[in-house]
Amino acid sequence: MKISDFQSLMLEIYGIRDRARGPERTMLWLVEEIGELAEAVREGNNSKLSEEFADVFAWLASLANVVNIDLETVALSKYGSGCPVCKSIPCKCAIK
Ligand SMILES: [Zn+2]
C-alpha cells in the first residue's frame, strides 16, 4: 500500500465526517493523538507506540484530506531527493 492509497482509504472511511468537522477541529484531534504518541514514547510501551503511530498517521491523512493536500506528492516533492537543505542522502547537515 502506498501513502496515497492509505490517504484514499481514510477518505473513504472518514471523509464525510472529516469535512463536516473542518480543518481546525481535525487539527486538534491530530494534536491530541501526537500527545498520546509522546506519552507512549516516554513510557517506552511498544504496543501503545504501534497504536499511537497508527492514530497519528490516520489523523494526519484525515487533515490532509480536509485541506486537499496529497501527502505522498508533498512528502516526495520535499524529501524524495534527500535532505531538502543539503540535498544529500544521508543528510550531511550539522547535527542540532
Ligand atoms: Zn541535510
Backbone and ligand atoms as CSV (ligand in chain L), in Angstrom:
chain,resi,resn,atom,element,x,y,z
A,1,MET,N,N,0.835,-1.189,0.000
A,1,MET,CA,C,0.000,0.000,0.000
A,1,MET,C,C,0.878,1.251,0.000
A,2,LYS,N,N,0.571,2.181,-0.871
A,2,LYS,CA,C,1.314,3.435,-0.922
A,2,LYS,C,C,0.679,4.448,0.023
A,3,ILE,N,N,1.409,5.529,0.292
A,3,ILE,CA,C,0.868,6.572,1.168
A,3,ILE,C,C,-0.448,7.100,0.592
A,4,SER,N,N,-0.490,7.270,-0.729
A,4,SER,CA,C,-1.717,7.799,-1.349
A,4,SER,C,C,-2.878,6.821,-1.210
A,5,ASP,N,N,-2.585,5.516,-1.224
A,5,ASP,CA,C,-3.647,4.520,-1.025
A,5,ASP,C,C,-4.209,4.627,0.393
A,6,PHE,N,N,-3.319,4.812,1.369
A,6,PHE,CA,C,-3.767,4.946,2.758
A,6,PHE,C,C,-4.610,6.207,2.921
A,7,GLN,N,N,-4.160,7.314,2.314
A,7,GLN,CA,C,-4.925,8.557,2.413
A,7,GLN,C,C,-6.305,8.391,1.766
A,8,SER,N,N,-6.358,7.680,0.646
A,8,SER,CA,C,-7.651,7.420,-0.006
A,8,SER,C,C,-8.550,6.553,0.875
A,9,LEU,N,N,-7.953,5.589,1.554
A,9,LEU,CA,C,-8.714,4.739,2.466
A,9,LEU,C,C,-9.320,5.571,3.601
A,10,MET,N,N,-8.525,6.486,4.157
A,10,MET,CA,C,-9.044,7.357,5.214
A,10,MET,C,C,-10.180,8.230,4.673
A,11,LEU,N,N,-10.049,8.667,3.418
A,11,LEU,CA,C,-11.107,9.468,2.795
A,11,LEU,C,C,-12.400,8.656,2.681
A,12,GLU,N,N,-12.256,7.386,2.290
A,12,GLU,CA,C,-13.436,6.525,2.173
A,12,GLU,C,C,-14.084,6.285,3.531
A,13,ILE,N,N,-13.254,6.029,4.539
A,13,ILE,CA,C,-13.782,5.695,5.867
A,13,ILE,C,C,-14.333,6.929,6.575
A,14,TYR,N,N,-13.577,8.032,6.553
A,14,TYR,CA,C,-13.896,9.189,7.406
A,14,TYR,C,C,-14.139,10.490,6.658
A,15,GLY,N,N,-14.061,10.480,5.328
A,15,GLY,CA,C,-14.118,11.723,4.565
A,15,GLY,C,C,-15.310,12.615,4.885
A,16,ILE,N,N,-16.486,12.031,4.970
A,16,ILE,CA,C,-17.699,12.827,5.229
A,16,ILE,C,C,-17.627,13.458,6.618
A,17,ARG,N,N,-17.229,12.657,7.607
A,17,ARG,CA,C,-17.122,13.182,8.978
A,17,ARG,C,C,-16.022,14.244,9.069
A,18,ASP,N,N,-14.879,13.980,8.400
A,18,ASP,CA,C,-13.758,14.919,8.460
A,18,ASP,C,C,-14.134,16.269,7.866
A,19,ARG,N,N,-14.813,16.263,6.726
A,19,ARG,CA,C,-15.224,17.524,6.079
A,19,ARG,C,C,-16.199,18.279,6.978
A,20,ALA,N,N,-17.119,17.541,7.598
A,20,ALA,CA,C,-18.102,18.186,8.484
A,20,ALA,C,C,-17.401,18.808,9.702
A,21,ARG,N,N,-16.356,18.147,10.211
A,21,ARG,CA,C,-15.623,18.642,11.391
A,21,ARG,C,C,-14.800,19.871,11.032
A,22,GLY,N,N,-14.215,19.866,9.828
A,22,GLY,CA,C,-13.414,21.007,9.376
A,22,GLY,C,C,-11.962,20.923,9.799
A,23,PRO,N,N,-11.120,21.771,9.197
A,23,PRO,CA,C,-9.674,21.686,9.422
A,23,PRO,C,C,-9.233,22.007,10.852
A,24,GLU,N,N,-9.831,23.025,11.475
A,24,GLU,CA,C,-9.359,23.417,12.815
A,24,GLU,C,C,-9.603,22.306,13.830
A,25,ARG,N,N,-10.805,21.735,13.845
A,25,ARG,CA,C,-11.114,20.688,14.828
A,25,ARG,C,C,-10.406,19.383,14.487
A,26,THR,N,N,-10.180,19.113,13.202
A,26,THR,CA,C,-9.424,17.917,12.824
A,26,THR,C,C,-7.973,18.066,13.283
A,27,MET,N,N,-7.441,19.286,13.168
A,27,MET,CA,C,-6.081,19.566,13.651
A,27,MET,C,C,-5.983,19.318,15.154
A,28,LEU,N,N,-7.008,19.704,15.904
A,28,LEU,CA,C,-6.994,19.475,17.356
A,28,LEU,C,C,-6.925,17.978,17.677
A,29,TRP,N,N,-7.651,17.165,16.911
A,29,TRP,CA,C,-7.587,15.715,17.126
A,29,TRP,C,C,-6.186,15.182,16.824
A,30,LEU,N,N,-5.571,15.694,15.756
A,30,LEU,CA,C,-4.206,15.271,15.415
A,30,LEU,C,C,-3.252,15.615,16.553
A,31,VAL,N,N,-3.380,16.835,17.090
A,31,VAL,CA,C,-2.504,17.258,18.188
A,31,VAL,C,C,-2.724,16.371,19.420
A,32,GLU,N,N,-3.978,16.034,19.690
A,32,GLU,CA,C,-4.255,15.148,20.826
A,32,GLU,C,C,-3.578,13.788,20.626
A,33,GLU,N,N,-3.651,13.267,19.404
A,33,GLU,CA,C,-3.015,11.973,19.123
A,33,GLU,C,C,-1.494,12.072,19.213
A,34,ILE,N,N,-0.921,13.199,18.820
A,34,ILE,CA,C,0.526,13.397,18.949
A,34,ILE,C,C,0.907,13.409,20.427
A,35,GLY,N,N,0.059,13.999,21.250
A,35,GLY,CA,C,0.291,13.974,22.690
A,35,GLY,C,C,0.294,12.549,23.228
A,36,GLU,N,N,-0.622,11.727,22.742
A,36,GLU,CA,C,-0.670,10.325,23.163
A,36,GLU,C,C,0.561,9.567,22.659
A,37,LEU,N,N,1.032,9.916,21.462
A,37,LEU,CA,C,2.260,9.301,20.942
A,37,LEU,C,C,3.449,9.692,21.820
A,38,ALA,N,N,3.513,10.952,22.215
A,38,ALA,CA,C,4.601,11.422,23.084
A,38,ALA,C,C,4.604,10.646,24.400
A,39,GLU,N,N,3.426,10.406,24.932
A,39,GLU,CA,C,3.309,9.649,26.175
A,39,GLU,C,C,3.809,8.210,25.978
A,40,ALA,N,N,3.453,7.596,24.844
A,40,ALA,CA,C,3.898,6.227,24.554
A,40,ALA,C,C,5.417,6.161,24.403
A,41,VAL,N,N,6.006,7.191,23.777
A,41,VAL,CA,C,7.466,7.249,23.639
A,41,VAL,C,C,8.108,7.360,25.020
A,42,ARG,N,N,7.546,8.244,25.848
A,42,ARG,CA,C,8.083,8.456,27.193
A,42,ARG,C,C,8.007,7.170,28.021
A,43,GLU,N,N,6.910,6.421,27.850
A,43,GLU,CA,C,6.722,5.176,28.606
A,43,GLU,C,C,7.516,4.010,28.020
A,44,GLY,N,N,7.909,4.114,26.732
A,44,GLY,CA,C,8.586,3.008,26.065
A,44,GLY,C,C,7.704,1.779,25.919
A,45,ASN,N,N,6.400,2.046,25.787
A,45,ASN,CA,C,5.419,0.965,25.691
A,45,ASN,C,C,5.195,0.607,24.218
A,46,ASN,N,N,5.729,-0.563,23.783
A,46,ASN,CA,C,5.721,-0.900,22.359
A,46,ASN,C,C,4.330,-1.094,21.760
A,47,SER,N,N,3.407,-1.725,22.484
A,47,SER,CA,C,2.080,-1.928,21.894
A,47,SER,C,C,1.346,-0.595,21.799
A,48,LYS,N,N,1.542,0.274,22.802
A,48,LYS,CA,C,0.927,1.605,22.754
A,48,LYS,C,C,1.562,2.449,21.649
A,49,LEU,N,N,2.901,2.300,21.456
A,49,LEU,CA,C,3.576,3.017,20.375
A,49,LEU,C,C,2.961,2.674,19.025
A,50,SER,N,N,2.757,1.365,18.777
A,50,SER,CA,C,2.183,0.927,17.498
A,50,SER,C,C,0.824,1.572,17.281
A,51,GLU,N,N,0.002,1.552,18.305
A,51,GLU,CA,C,-1.340,2.105,18.194
A,51,GLU,C,C,-1.303,3.610,17.945
A,52,GLU,N,N,-0.442,4.310,18.665
A,52,GLU,CA,C,-0.421,5.768,18.545
A,52,GLU,C,C,0.191,6.223,17.223
A,53,PHE,N,N,1.187,5.493,16.717
A,53,PHE,CA,C,1.711,5.829,15.385
A,53,PHE,C,C,0.598,5.687,14.345
A,54,ALA,N,N,-0.190,4.620,14.447
A,54,ALA,CA,C,-1.291,4.407,13.504
A,54,ALA,C,C,-2.306,5.541,13.606
A,55,ASP,N,N,-2.636,5.948,14.831
A,55,ASP,CA,C,-3.616,7.021,15.019
A,55,ASP,C,C,-3.104,8.353,14.476
A,56,VAL,N,N,-1.836,8.671,14.746
A,56,VAL,CA,C,-1.272,9.933,14.257
A,56,VAL,C,C,-1.271,9.950,12.723
A,57,PHE,N,N,-0.885,8.832,12.130
A,57,PHE,CA,C,-0.845,8.757,10.663
A,57,PHE,C,C,-2.257,8.902,10.084
A,58,ALA,N,N,-3.233,8.262,10.730
A,58,ALA,CA,C,-4.622,8.333,10.263
A,58,ALA,C,C,-5.156,9.770,10.365
A,59,TRP,N,N,-4.896,10.433,11.495
A,59,TRP,CA,C,-5.384,11.807,11.655
A,59,TRP,C,C,-4.637,12.765,10.740
A,60,LEU,N,N,-3.360,12.524,10.485
A,60,LEU,CA,C,-2.611,13.339,9.535
A,60,LEU,C,C,-3.227,13.211,8.142
A,61,ALA,N,N,-3.572,11.989,7.758
A,61,ALA,CA,C,-4.202,11.757,6.457
A,61,ALA,C,C,-5.579,12.417,6.406
A,62,SER,N,N,-6.336,12.332,7.497
A,62,SER,CA,C,-7.647,12.987,7.544
A,62,SER,C,C,-7.513,14.491,7.364
A,63,LEU,N,N,-6.573,15.087,8.080
A,63,LEU,CA,C,-6.375,16.535,7.969
A,63,LEU,C,C,-5.960,16.904,6.543
A,64,ALA,N,N,-5.066,16.119,5.965
A,64,ALA,CA,C,-4.639,16.374,4.583
A,64,ALA,C,C,-5.838,16.297,3.636
A,65,ASN,N,N,-6.728,15.336,3.865
A,65,ASN,CA,C,-7.927,15.236,3.025
A,65,ASN,C,C,-8.797,16.481,3.150
A,66,VAL,N,N,-8.973,16.958,4.368
A,66,VAL,CA,C,-9.842,18.117,4.594
A,66,VAL,C,C,-9.295,19.361,3.886
A,67,VAL,N,N,-7.963,19.505,3.846
A,67,VAL,CA,C,-7.378,20.704,3.215
A,67,VAL,C,C,-6.852,20.422,1.799
A,68,ASN,N,N,-7.257,19.250,1.251
A,68,ASN,CA,C,-6.913,18.897,-0.140
A,68,ASN,C,C,-5.413,18.867,-0.413
A,69,ILE,N,N,-4.685,18.233,0.489
A,69,ILE,CA,C,-3.246,18.035,0.284
A,69,ILE,C,C,-2.999,16.550,0.025
A,70,ASP,N,N,-2.236,16.244,-1.026
A,70,ASP,CA,C,-1.844,14.864,-1.314
A,70,ASP,C,C,-0.529,14.594,-0.584
A,71,LEU,N,N,-0.621,13.836,0.522
A,71,LEU,CA,C,0.545,13.601,1.378
A,71,LEU,C,C,1.721,13.004,0.620
A,72,GLU,N,N,1.441,12.016,-0.217
A,72,GLU,CA,C,2.524,11.355,-0.953
A,72,GLU,C,C,3.234,12.340,-1.877
A,73,THR,N,N,2.463,13.146,-2.581
A,73,THR,CA,C,3.047,14.122,-3.509
A,73,THR,C,C,3.915,15.134,-2.767
A,74,VAL,N,N,3.390,15.699,-1.682
A,74,VAL,CA,C,4.158,16.738,-0.985
A,74,VAL,C,C,5.370,16.158,-0.262
A,75,ALA,N,N,5.211,14.943,0.303
A,75,ALA,CA,C,6.339,14.336,1.021
A,75,ALA,C,C,7.471,14.004,0.050
A,76,LEU,N,N,7.116,13.402,-1.089
A,76,LEU,CA,C,8.155,13.049,-2.066
A,76,LEU,C,C,8.732,14.288,-2.737
A,77,SER,N,N,7.904,15.286,-2.940
A,77,SER,CA,C,8.398,16.519,-3.545
A,77,SER,C,C,9.456,17.165,-2.646
A,78,LYS,N,N,9.232,17.115,-1.329
A,78,LYS,CA,C,10.172,17.776,-0.423
A,78,LYS,C,C,11.350,16.882,-0.044
A,79,TYR,N,N,11.100,15.576,0.186
A,79,TYR,CA,C,12.145,14.690,0.725
A,79,TYR,C,C,12.587,13.573,-0.229
A,80,GLY,N,N,11.937,13.475,-1.388
A,80,GLY,CA,C,12.218,12.371,-2.305
A,80,GLY,C,C,13.632,12.341,-2.852
A,81,SER,N,N,14.306,13.486,-2.888
A,81,SER,CA,C,15.675,13.530,-3.399
A,81,SER,C,C,16.694,13.694,-2.285
A,82,GLY,N,N,16.259,13.489,-1.047
A,82,GLY,CA,C,17.165,13.611,0.091
A,82,GLY,C,C,16.792,14.780,0.970
A,83,CYS,N,N,17.724,15.149,1.825
A,83,CYS,CA,C,17.503,16.270,2.745
A,83,CYS,C,C,17.216,17.532,1.926
A,84,PRO,N,N,16.111,18.232,2.215
A,84,PRO,CA,C,15.800,19.434,1.440
A,84,PRO,C,C,16.804,20.572,1.640
A,85,VAL,N,N,17.611,20.517,2.702
A,85,VAL,CA,C,18.586,21.587,2.962
A,85,VAL,C,C,19.906,21.299,2.248
A,86,CYS,N,N,20.506,20.120,2.519
A,86,CYS,CA,C,21.837,19.824,1.953
A,86,CYS,C,C,21.754,18.969,0.692
A,87,LYS,N,N,20.561,18.486,0.357
A,87,LYS,CA,C,20.315,17.672,-0.851
A,87,LYS,C,C,21.034,16.317,-0.809
A,88,SER,N,N,21.424,15.858,0.379
A,88,SER,CA,C,22.173,14.600,0.481
A,88,SER,C,C,21.350,13.486,1.126
A,89,ILE,N,N,21.730,12.245,0.790
A,89,ILE,CA,C,21.192,11.046,1.433
A,89,ILE,C,C,22.406,10.198,1.851
A,90,PRO,N,N,22.714,10.038,3.135
A,90,PRO,CA,C,22.026,10.646,4.266
A,90,PRO,C,C,22.369,12.136,4.404
A,91,CYS,N,N,21.576,12.824,5.201
A,91,CYS,CA,C,21.748,14.245,5.472
A,91,CYS,C,C,23.160,14.511,6.013
A,92,LYS,N,N,23.776,15.586,5.496
A,92,LYS,CA,C,25.119,15.975,5.957
A,92,LYS,C,C,25.102,17.299,6.719
A,93,CYS,N,N,23.896,17.762,7.056
A,93,CYS,CA,C,23.782,18.999,7.821
A,93,CYS,C,C,24.399,18.812,9.224
A,94,ALA,N,N,24.842,19.906,9.810
A,94,ALA,CA,C,25.345,19.862,11.181
A,94,ALA,C,C,24.212,19.385,12.107
A,95,ILE,N,N,24.558,18.495,13.033
A,95,ILE,CA,C,23.555,17.990,13.992
A,95,ILE,C,C,23.208,19.088,14.972
A,96,LYS,N,N,21.868,19.313,15.147
A,96,LYS,CA,C,21.398,20.370,16.058
A,96,LYS,C,C,21.074,19.769,17.397
L,1,ZN,ZN,ZN,20.807,17.934,5.396
